[in-house]
Amino acid sequence: MVHELHDRKEASAISPLAGKPAPSSMIVDLARLEREYYERKPDVGDPTQLVSFGTSGHRGSPFRGSFTEAHIAAITQAICDYRRGQRIDGPLYMGKDTHALSEPAQRTALEVLAANGVETIIQRDGGVTPTPVISWCILVYNRGRKEHLADGIVVTPSHNPPEDGGFKYNPPNGGPADTDVTGWVQRRANVLLRKGNGDVKRIPYAKAIKAASTHEDDLVLPYVEDLKHVVDMEAIRAASLTLGVDPLGGAALPYWEPINAIYKLHITVVNPTLDPTFSFMTVDHDGKIRMDPSSPYAMARLVGLKDHFGVAFANDPDSDRHGIVTSSTGLMNPNHYLAVAIRYLLSHRPGWPAHAAIGKTLVSSGLIDRVVAKLGRRLYEVPVGFKWFVPGLFDGSCCFGGEESAGASFLRHDGTVWTTDKDGPIMDLLAAEITARTGKDPGDRRGRHARAKGSIAEAVSRSGQGRDARRRANHRQADQSAGQRRPDRRPENRDAGWMVRGTAVGYGEHLQDLRGELQERGAPERARERGTDARRRRGE
């Protein structure tokens, strides 16, 4: 799995280029990349060149014949067909990140959407839009509605290398589409692809951008102005913190200046470069350019500035992931920050429902289990994939959802949904809020908690991430083989009421109004089946 590459890096050979500036020989040829996108025809007899939706949509590269104009046209038509079948007829919000292929792919998609008469909203002036903003737009539009619901598309391969492209669909619940949706879209897209896209409706871009169904709006300010309802922006302002951010050349860059201006913060953008080659990056562990904010190699430059700021942070190109850098620890281990965030939020969000569960993925650290247990709250443990948290975040029965790959979201102050997709910026700002409200940065709070509990020492947080990564990689490999969590990560009182293992968290009656976007109890049922199988193997 792509997300595991970072954690496996310590268990495999590290490139001699890791953590160093990318050499010129590694920089992608943008002209050739775009030419291949438009001219290369996928070999439909090769399974690797067909449409394939993973946990984060369809991804690939023109150089491998897996991400071309033909793919995007087929996928977009399939989404239009799916919308008709489900009677989804509200606006479709479409965002893109800063990868080189995201602009041509958005153009292709708009040509198909306009030809199908789909009301489409994009950022004005050709701007970029992060994944969490698309989720936020969908949810805000659909609030209080039972018909004419909105959905969305995000054109992004996340933190993948510059030559990659990605395309994902978010249904009216605002989160990543579940497998029943992506499976349908994938099958339909491949049927279209095998027929040479003869059944794809399409008009020229010049007409599509001017079509009555296409709207160019500002999606930046509405999201920024609403941040005060999910993060304590006043506390951050009052503390006069000196903050730093590296957008890693991603879609969050246009958001930090308005955040500074509206909330009167002191956030320095340490790298304002937008370059689709991402040539400013330091090389990741395997010798590739990868904009991964949880990788100490990709984050080497920001880590080098850790003593210049109270807290610093970064996001990947579509801004659904976060990386937190503190003077006390450097780059925080993603699991450690999740534990600190959960501990803080549960004691500083009085408007959250007391029954709301904390969501984590199976492969996330057992440290989270212990934090949740100590606070007497329920733990909702799910397989890998943020889609499992969507129902609970949607109806408020899950107040926080976080996964081991540095992605998370949480509820508004009043206990209602903020986003149902991962939101990197609010996790960044939460680190600032924690520092402002407690007087200690998240890394220092992690170290204090570790010493108090006699668990992982602060020294490990500072300098032992390599050993920790190796342990996680080994345990994760064992977990995958056995299909279960490590027994030693389970709490002693495993039948305690706070532990929810795959039960149906988050299915309020109003979810049925989404008309098939989530099968009733589908995702939690699958999670429960996996949990039952694992317990059966353990002889429980």
Stockholm file with secondary structure:
# STOCKHOLM 1.0

chainA/1-540         MVHELHDRKEASAISPLAGKPAPSSMIVDLARLEREYYERKPDVGDPTQLVSFGTSGHRGSPFRGSFTEAHIAAITQAICDYRRGQRIDGPLYMGKDTHALSEPAQRTALEVLAANGVETIIQRDGGVTPTPVISWCILVYNRGRKEHLADGIVVTPSHNPPEDGGFKYNPPNGGPADTDVTGWVQRRANVLLRKGNGDVKRIPYAKAIKAASTHEDDLVLPYVEDLKHVVDMEAIRAASLTLGVDPLGGAALPYWEPINAIYKLHITVVNPTLDPTFSFMTVDHDGKIRMDPSSPYAMARLVGLKDHFGVAFANDPDSDRHGIVTSSTGLMNPNHYLAVAIRYLLSHRPGWPAHAAIGKTLVSSGLIDRVVAKLGRRLYEVPVGFKWFVPGLFDGSCCFGGEESAGASFLRHDGTVWTTDKDGPIMDLLAAEITARTGKDPGDRRGRHARAKGSIAEAVSRSGQGRDARRRANHRQADQSAGQRRPDRRPENRDAGWMVRGTAVGYGEHLQDLRGELQERGAPERARERGTDARRRRGE
#=GR chainA/1-540 SS CGGGHHHHGGGSCCCTTBTSBCCGGGSCCHHHHHHHHHHCCCCTTSGGGSCCEETTEEEECGGGTSSCHHHHHHHHHHHHHHHHHHTCCSCEEEEECSSTTHHHHHHHHHHHHHHTTCCEEEEGGGCCCCHHHHHHHHHHHHTTCSSSCCEEEEECCTTCCTTCEEEEEECTTSSCCCHHHHHHHHHHHHHHHHTTTTTCCCCCHHHHTTSTTEEEECCHHHHHHHGGGTSCHHHHHHHTCCEEEECTTSTTHHHHHHHHHHHTCCEEESCCCCCTTCTTSBBCTTSSCCCCTTCTTTTHHHHTTGGGSSEEEEECTTSCCEEEEETTTEECCHHHHHHHHHHHHHHHCTTSCTTCEEEEETTSCHHHHHHHHHTTCCEEEECSSGGGGHHHHHHTSEEEEEETTTEEEECCTTSSCSCSSCCHHHHHHHHHHHHHHHSSCHHHHHHHHHHHHTSSCHHHHHHCHHHHHHHHHHHHHHHHHHTSCCGGGSCSSTTCTTEEESCCTTCCGGGGGGTTSSCTTHHHHHHHHHHHHHHHHTTC
#=GC SS_cons         CGGGHHHHGGGSCCCTTBTSBCCGGGSCCHHHHHHHHHHCCCCTTSGGGSCCEETTEEEECGGGTSSCHHHHHHHHHHHHHHHHHHTCCSCEEEEECSSTTHHHHHHHHHHHHHHTTCCEEEEGGGCCCCHHHHHHHHHHHHTTCSSSCCEEEEECCTTCCTTCEEEEEECTTSSCCCHHHHHHHHHHHHHHHHTTTTTCCCCCHHHHTTSTTEEEECCHHHHHHHGGGTSCHHHHHHHTCCEEEECTTSTTHHHHHHHHHHHTCCEEESCCCCCTTCTTSBBCTTSSCCCCTTCTTTTHHHHTTGGGSSEEEEECTTSCCEEEEETTTEECCHHHHHHHHHHHHHHHCTTSCTTCEEEEETTSCHHHHHHHHHTTCCEEEECSSGGGGHHHHHHTSEEEEEETTTEEEECCTTSSCSCSSCCHHHHHHHHHHHHHHHSSCHHHHHHHHHHHHTSSCHHHHHHCHHHHHHHHHHHHHHHHHHTSCCGGGSCSSTTCTTEEESCCTTCCGGGGGGTTSSCTTHHHHHHHHHHHHHHHHTTC
//
